[in-house]
């Protein structure tokens, strides 16, 4: 039996977002594969608490002293490789000597160019590999001057939930619930959905919109809903700890992100068999094939989203077909197991050099 790989995963995010979810999912997957995976995370952060609950060994650090803490962890050749999942973690690991003392892998989850600051760019230069979460992200990294051979794509993964038989989406009486899960930021596009709602309610007064997620744009979005006279049809759920109930309650999932690096929330919705309508921007066309496992909106206009929603609500058979195909897409290309296997392959290539 080959010796298990021992990896240290570093993520210094203080919030629970897609990157932290993926870091934990990977650590759990590696443990399930018989590997050794430990986590350096901020004490008291959702990632630290959830990782401990999942049985992952957690090394609690503070951001200010993280480089010193990680340097101590790297002593004694304990880890074969360090994998950094966010920019703060990459900086701390690089300052601690990762890349010189032990191979360094960095995840890249955003599509804007690498920082022009020479000191900041050296963090990525120290990495043996940069794992991009999509081809869209890889192109942005390569355009910043990183050799293409140093950047590999491993798509994010999600777990397939067990779906109880019975409820056919769109068949039950009562309001049709449309939902969007994501941090409330301008680039996430929730404003587009609220502006589409008056148009949609003219045709389908039984629609309701659920926005699950916290963020700095909440007050502005609530104000817009009042101005448009649709506040009664919009529910701002804020941060939802148990997101499972949200996905299970929806009839249609909406994903209006303007330049999405990939979209963990979109993958999760598809895993629940939800018919999804998404803006054809960023990496979303790498996930959805229009008309086969979802609908792509190519014009970022309220009218376009309203028309796509009406199309699904008026055709339950189409919605059911798209939802079933969406779940199959996740199972075949975006599962947690596929993400873990792909990342392990990157590790082995790094260590073979």
N, C-alpha and C positions, 0 to 999 in steps of 0.2 A: 504493500500500500504506500503510495507517495505521501510524503509529509504534508499535513494541511498547511495552507497558506495562512500567515498571521498578518492581518491588516488592521491599521488604525484609521478610523474615519473621523474627520474633523469637520464640524459645522458649528459656527459660533452665532447662528441666527437666534434671536430672542423671541421670534414669533413662529407660529405654525403655519407654514405655507407649503407650496408644492415641493420645493427643494428639500425641506426637512422631512416631509413625508417619504420622498424617494430615498433619502439617506437611511432612514430607519428600515424601509422595505428591503433595501439592498443588504443591510446588516443581518436582518432576519433570514433573508434568502441564503446568504453565505453560511450562516450557522446551520441552516437546514441541509446544506450541501456538505457539512462536515468540516468546514473551514473555521478559522478563528477570526472573529471580527469584534473589535472594541471601539467605543465611541468617545471622542473628546467633545464635550458640549458645555454650554454655559449653565452653571448651576441654577436650578429653578426654572429653566426654559421648558416649554412643552416637549421639545425633543428629548432633553435629559430625562424628564419624568416618564415619557412614553417608552423610551428605550429601556429604562430600568424595568418597567412593567412587562416588557416583552422578553426579558431575560438577557438583554445585552449588557455587557459590563461597561459602565459609564465612568469616565474620568471627568469630574466636574472642574471647570476652569472659569476664570474671569477673563474678560476680553483684554484688560490692560496687561495682565501677567500671563496670558496664554502662551506666548513664545517660550517663557521659562518653564512652564508646566509641560509643554510638549517636548522641549529639549530633554527634560528628565525622563519622559516616557520613551524617548528614542534611545536612551542609553542601554548598553548591554545587548545590542543586536536582537532585541525582543520581537520587533516587527519586520516582516519582509518588505512591506510597502506601506506608504501613507497615501490615503485618498482624501482629498479636500473637496467639500461639497459647496462651499460658498466663498466669496472673495475675502471676507475677514478671516476665515479659517485658513485659506491659502496663504495670506500674508503672515499669519502667526506661524504656520508650519515652515514656511520658507525662512523666516527669521530664526527658527529653531534649528535649522540645518537640514531639513528635509530637501531632498534633491542632491545633497552632497553625502550625507550619512546613510541615507536610505532612499530608494527610488520614490519619486513623487508623481502621483496622478491627480489631475485637476478636472473636476466637472465644470462645464460651461453651460449655463442654463438661460442665458440672455443673448440677444442678437445684436446689441449695439457694439460698436468697435471696441477693441481693447484700449485701455487708457493710454494716452499719448505720453504721459509721464514715464521717463525711462526707468525710474525706480520701481514703479508699479508694474511695468511690462516685464521686468526681470523675474517676477514671481512666476509668470507663465513660461518664460524661457527656461526656468529651472525644472519644469515638469517634463518627465519622460514622455508622457502622453497627455493630451487634452481630450476628454470625452465630451463631445457635443451631443445634445439631446435630440438633434434633428439635422438634416442636411442644410436647412435654412440657417441654423446656428453655425454649422461648420463653415459655410461660405463667409459669414461675417468674421470668423476667426482667421481664416486664410487671407481674407481681404486686408486684415490688420498686419499681415507680414509673417504669420506663422506658417512654416512649411506644411503643405497638405498631408505629408506622410506622418506628421506628428499628431494629427487630429483624426480621431475615429468617432463614428456615430454609433451610439447605443441609445435606442429609444427608451424613454421612460416606460415603466410597466405599472400595471394595477392588478389587484386580485379580483378574480371573478366571484361575485357574490352568489349565494344560493338564492334562486328566485322561486318563490312559492307559486304553484299553479293557481289559476283562478282568474284574477283580475285582468281583463283585456283593456288596454289603454284606450281611452276614448269611448268605451262602450257604456260605462256607468253613467247614471244621471248625476246632475250637479255641475258645478263650475269646472271648466277645463283649467288645469293648473300648469302654467308655464314657469320654468325656473332657470335661474342662472346662478352658478356657484363661483365665487371669485372675489379677490380683494377689490375694493371699490376705489379704482384709480381711473384717470381719464383714458389711458390706453387700453383699459379692459372693455370699454365700449358700452357700459350699462346705460349711459345717457341715450344711446340710440334706441334701446328697448323701451324706455319710458316715452320717448317721442313717437314710437310706433304704436303705443298702446291706444291712444284716442282713435287712430285709424282702424285698429283691430276691433275695438269695442263697438264701433259703428256696425260692423258686420257680425261680430260674435260677442254680444254683451255678457256671455257666460264666462269670459276669460278672466283669469287673475294672474298676476305676475308676482313671483317670489324671488327676491334677491337675497341670497345667503352669503354673508361675508362682511367683514368690517373694513374700514378704510377711510381715508381723509375726505373722500367725495360724498360721504353719506348725506351730510346736511344739504349740500347743493342739489343732490338727486331728490331728496325729499321736497325741497323747495320747488324744483321743476315739476314734480308730480302734482303738487298743489296748484301751481300756475296753469297746468294743462287740464285741471279738473279730473285727474285720475287717481288721486291719492287713496281713495277708497278701494281701488282695484290693485294696489301695490302693497306688498308686505315686505318690510325691511327686517330680516331675521337677525342681522348681525352675525357675529362669529357663532357657528354651530359646532359644538363639540362632537356630537354624534350625527355625522352627515348622512348616514345610511337612511335614516327616516326621510330626509329631504328627497333623495333620489327615488325612493320607493313611492313617494306621494305624487310625483310629477307625471304629466301626460306628454310634455314636450320639453326638451332641453334646448336652451338658447345660448350661443357662444359668440358674442359680437366682438371679441378681442381684435384690436386693430393691427397688431403685429406679433402674434403669439409665437414664442420659441417652440412650443409643442402643445401644451395644454393638458395637465394632469386631470383637471376637472372634466374636460371633454372626454378623456379616456374613461374616467370613472362612470360618467353618464352612459357611455356606450356599453360599458360592461354590465350595467343594469338593464340593458335592452331598451334604452330610451331612444326614440327617434330624435335626432339632433339637427338643429339648423345653425350653421356657423358661417362667419365671415370668411371668405376665401382669401385670407391674408396670412403672412408668415408661414409657419409649417403646417397649418391646418390642411391644405391640399395633400400633404403627405399622409394624413390620417384618413380623411374622408374622400371617397370617390362619389362625386355628385350623382344622386339618383340611385346609387346602389346600397350604401350604408349610411346615408344622411343627405342633407341638402346643403349646398353651398350658396351663399348670397354674395354675388360678385360686385354689386353696387351697394356701397355703404350709405344707404338711405332708409329712413323709417318705412317708406312705402314698400321697399323690397322685403324687409323683414316681416312686415304685416302680411304681405301677399304669401310669403312662404309658410307662415304659421297658419293662415286660412286654408292653404292647400292641404296641410296635414290634418287639420281638424275636420275639414270637409270630406276627407278620404281616410277613414280609419284603417282600411286594408293596406293602404300605402304606408301609413304610420307604423303598423304592425310589421310589415315586411322590412322596412328600413331599420326598425329597432332590433329585429332578429339578426339581420345582417351585420349590424353594428357590434353586437355581442360576439359574433363569429370573428369579426375583424380583430377585436381586442384579444380574443383567445389565441388567434394564430400569429399575431404580430406584436402585440403590446402587453403581453402578460408579465406578471412579476417574475415568473420563472425565466422567460426569455430575456428580460433585463439582467437578471442575475447571471445567466449563462454568458451573455454577451460581455458583461463586465469582467467576469472571470477570464475569458479569453484574452481580453486586453491585458489583464494582470500577467498572464503567462507569457504574452509576447514581450512585455516590458522586462520581465525577469530573465527571459532567454537572451536578451541583448548583452 
